[in-house]
Amino acid sequence: MTSTNQDPVLVVLQLSGGNDILNTVIPYNDPLYVDNRPNVRIPTDQVIPINDNLGFNPNMAPLKPLWDEGHMAIVQGVGYPNPNRSHFRSMDIWHTCEPDKIAEEGWLGRAIRDLDPNKENVLTGVNFGRGLPRALAAPGVPVASVGSLETYGVLTSIEQEEKRSEALNIFSRMYSPTMGQGPVFDYLSQNGMDALTGADILATAPGKYSSSVEYGASSTSQYMRNIAQVHLAGLGTRILYTTAPYNSFDTHATQMTAHANLITDVSTMVSDFYADLKEHNASENVLLLVFTEFGRRVHDNGSGTDHGSGGAAFLFGDKVKGGLYGEYPSLEADKLLDGDLHFNNDFRGLYATILEDWFGLDAQPIVNGSFEKMDFIAK
């Protein structure tokens, strides 16, 4: 299908490493929070309350106006049955909606195929960052992966043959276990040809862009700026994706300092992105999803927190029905899962809501089943 500027657009910001929900959306009135976090907790007087029981990390102040305006939704206790505490496997489950086996296709790769079945636009899906997230990978589905919007092309920034071969080998190792060696290189070849076409189109985006918003200096902030540039250029891109630096949210040690910096960066870039779209009257058809592969352990380890299970996801947009969705997982010892927060919202229900209520697609074949949807998108 041919896209227009008013077609619904999804932006995904992946927080790799496992964001600590207990120090992000804080149960500040629960004494069990204090008991379990003797060293790694936010003092009550620093919390930004959003109701009588929960509050934001103080570094989330840039997001409070979006919350107050009803443009921010929080899905509490999001996860899946039999949680896996491996970064790689848990993220793969989130990417492919397949908890029981290694899958060949990412959920957004499938969505792109349904959004543009005739491959009319090689820029229907665009990733900003190194490599290609598994969520976007599907045989025969073109997706542009952009390291720098100003120099984008088919490995155009990799001039030396040795580095070019290294990049191809990385892709091969990433995808050959599920796709097979032959299909991997067929996929790379086709994706390269599609990228040649997309490179010329994407190169026009920065020149069309002017904004008073000054994004932060971090790589992810600049990728969010690139996402705004592509969206505002009207190239028909429907899914835009980027990832916080590799496993940066894996805060086993010195969490109080590291997490504060991470939450500050994410909150500021999301606020800047939304302000940028608003400035250009281009926010109405954009939905932003922020997610992580799992939460952290309930009890701290003295300096940080270790891999957990139940976490939270965040959604932003003009059409978002702001508020809390699902129950905050209990901190009572007999209601924990091996010391972790229990999930009470299956992430595939979150995806199904986006696919059906935002994009108008049939979610079942994309998320591999039927899951309870949520009501965070205004009709």
N, C-alpha and C positions, 0 to 999 in steps of 0.2 A: 504494500500500500504506500502511496505517496504521503509524506508527512507534511503537516503545516505547523506554524509556530504555536498553535493552540492545542496540538496533540499533547496528551499527558506525558510528562517526562519524569523519570526516576533518577535521582542522584544517590549513590551509595558511598558512604564513608566507613571503611572497615578499620576498627581499632584492634590491631593484631597484638596478641600476647595475653589477653584476658583482663579486661577492665574490672577493677574492684567496685562492685555495685554498692557495697556497704559504706564506702567512703565517697560515693558519687551522689546517690540518693540516700540520705542518711536517716535511719530510724532513731532520731536524736532523743526521743522520749522513752526509748526502750532500755531499761537497765541492763538487759542482756548484751546490748551493743557495747556498753562500757566494760562489762565483765569479760567479754571475749576479745576486746581490743585494748588491753592495758597499755600498749605502746604505739599502736598504729590506728589512731582514731582522730576524728575532728572534734575539737572542743565544742560543747553545746552553744556557747556564746558566739561562735564563728559561723554556725550553720545559718543558711538562708531559708527560713521556714516557707513551705508551700502549703502545709496544713498543720494540724495539731500534732501529728506524729512524724511526718517526714519533712526533710529539708534538703536543699542543694549544698554541695560542696561550695565553700566561699569563693572558689575560683571559677564557679559557674555564673557569676554575676552578670556577664554579658548576655546570658540566655534567659534571665529572669523576665525581661520585657516580653519575650516571645511567649513565655509561659503565661504571663498576666494577660496577654492579648488573645490567648486561646489558640495559638499556632504551634504548640508543642505538646506531643503525646508521649507518655512513658509506658512501655509494656513491661510490667514487672514479672520477675520470676520466669523469664523466657529461657527455654532450653529444649531438651528432648529426653525420652526414656533411656535408661542405662547410659548415663553420661560418660564420655571418654575424656580423660584429663590430659591427653596428648594434644599439644597445640596443632600439630599437623593433621591428625585424624579428626579432631573436633572441628577444625576449620573446613576440612574436606566434607564433613557431614553437612555443615551449614551451606557449603557451596553446591552440593549435589543433591541434597534432600534424601540421602541414602545412608542410613545409620548401620546397615547390616552387611554391606559389601562395598567394594570400590566401584564407583560408577563412572561411566564414560562421558557424561554430559553435565554441565553446570546448569543451574536453574535459570540463570539469566541468558545463557546461550540458547536454551529452549525458548525462552520468552522472545528473544530477538528473532528467532526463526518464525515464530507465530506472528510477530508484529510486521515482519517484512519477508513473507514467504517467497517472494520472487526476487529477492536480493536487489531491489531497486536502488537501495542506498547503502553503500559500503560503510557509512558512518552511523548506522542505526545504533551501534554500540561502540563506545570509546572508553578505554581505560587510560588513566594517567598514572605512570609509575613504571618500574622495571618489571619485565615479564608480563604474563597474562594470568590474572586470577582464575582459578578453576571454575568459579561461578559463571564466567563468561565463555568458557570453552565448550564448543560442540562442533563435531565434524560438519563441514560445509557451511558454517556460519562465520561470516567475516566480522572481525572485531579489530579496530585499530588500537594499538597499545603505544602510548606516547610518553617518551621520557622527557622531552622538551618540546613544547608547542612551536617554538621558534625554529627548531631544527628537525622537525619530524619527517620521517621517510622510512624506507625499508632499510633499517640498520644504517641510516645515513650518517649517524654520528660514530659509527664503527668503521673507520677507514682502513685499519690494518686487517689483513686477511686472518691473522691469528686470532684477533678478538672477534671477528665475524664468525669464525668456526666455533669459538668458545660459546658465543651466544646461541648458535644453533644447537650445540650439544646440550646446553642447559635446557632449552625447550624440549629436546629429545628425551632427556632423562626425566623431565617433569611429566610428560604425557605418554611415553611409550609403554609403561606398565599397563595402562588401560586402553590405549588406542592401537598399540602395535607399532613397530618401527616403520613399516611402509606407510600406514595412514598418517603417522606423525609428519614425515617429510612431505607427503602429499598435502597435508594440512598447512604446513609451513609454506610450501610453494604457492598454494592458492591464496593464503593469507598475505603473502608477500606481494602478489599481483594486485590484490585488493588494496593493500596499503599504498602501492604506487599511485593508484587513483585517489585514495583518501588523502595522501600527503599534499597534493596540489590544492585540494579543497580546504583542508585544515589550515594550510599556510595563510589563507586569507583572513582567518579569524582575528589575530591580534591587531591587524590594521584597521578593523572595523570597530575596535573597542576603545572606549574612553569612559573613565569613571573617576569619581571623587573619592571612592573607597580605597584605602591603603591597607592591603593585606599584610600579614606578618611575614617574617623572613624564612620561616621553616619551609621545608620542601612540600609538606602537605598543604600548608596555607597557599603556596604558590600553585599547587595542583588545583585547589579549589578555585583560585582565580582563573586558571586555564579552563576549568569547567564552565565558569560563568562566561568566559569569552566565547567558547564554542556554542553554548546555549544562546547567547545574545546574537551570534552571527547568523542564526536561523538556518542551520545546515541540516535540519531534520533529524538530529540525534535524539534518540528516545531514552537511552540508558547510558549514564556516565558514572564512572567508578574510580575510586582512588583509595589508597591504603596508608594509614599511619606507618611510620618507619618500622621495619621488620621487628616484630615482637617487643616493641617499645613499652607496651603495657604489662610486660611480664615482670612485675615488681616484687621479686623475692627479697630484695634488700634495699635499704635507704628509700623506702616507699614514700614517706611523707614529703620528701623534697621532690623526688622524681614524679610522683603522681600529681603533685600540685602543678608542676610545670606542664605536664601532659594535658591536664584538664583545662588549664589556662589557655593553652594553644588551641585545643579543640573548640572550646567555648567561643574564643575570639574569632576563629576562622568561620565557624557556623554563623555567628552574628554578622560578620563581614559579608559573607556570601549572601545571606538573606537581604541585608541592606543594599548590596549591589543590585540584586534582582529588583528590589523595590524601587531603587533609583531609576531603573530603566523600564518600569512598569511591566516586568517580565516574570513575576513570581507566581501568578495565578495557576499556571499549569505545571508547577514543579513540586515534587514530593522528595524530601531528603530523608533517607534512612541511615541511622548510625547504629552499628552493631559490633559485638565482639564475640569471640568463640566460646567463652565461658566466664564465670565470675571467679572469685577467689575464696579461699578457705575462710570460714567464719572466725576462727581464732588466729590471731597473728602469730608470727614466728619470732618476734622480738624486734625485727628490723623491717620486715615486710610481710607479705602474705603469699601463700603457695596456691597452686592450681586448684580451682573449685569446680562448681557446676552451674547452678542457676544464676542468671545474670539479668540484664535489662537491655532493652533496645529503645531508641529514641526516634521520633518522627517529627518533621517540621514542614510547615507549608501553609499556604492560605486556605487550602481545603482540608486541613487537618482539624479534627475535633479534639481540641486540647484536653488534657487530663490524664488520669491514671487508669490503666487497663490491667485487669487481673489483680490479685492480692499480692501484697508484699510477702515474700516467704518468711515463715516463722523462724525465730532464733531459738525457740525452745529445743532443748537437747533431744527430746524424743521425737521431734519433728524434722530433724536434720537428716541428711543422707550421707552417712559416713563422715560427719563433720562439715558437710556442705549445705548450702541452701538448696531446698527442693525446687525443681522447676514446677510451675503450674500453668504455663502457657507454652504450647508447642510452637516452635519457631515456624513450622510449616503452615500453621494457621495465620501467622503474621504475613508470610509470603502470599498465601492464598488471598488474603484481603487486598494486598497490593495488586496482585495479578487480576483479580476479578473486579474489584470495586474501583480500581484506579485505571488499569489498562483495558478492562473489558475482555480479558482472555479466560479461557477455561483452565482453571488452576490444577485440576486433578492429574492430568498427564505430566504436568511440569513438576509438581511437588510429590508425585508418586503416591497419591491417595487423597482421601477426603479428611480435612481437618477443620476444627471449629474456627470460624472467622471472628474478627473483632470489628468494632464499629468506629474506628478512628478516622474514617474518610467521610466527609460531608457529601451527601448525595446532591 
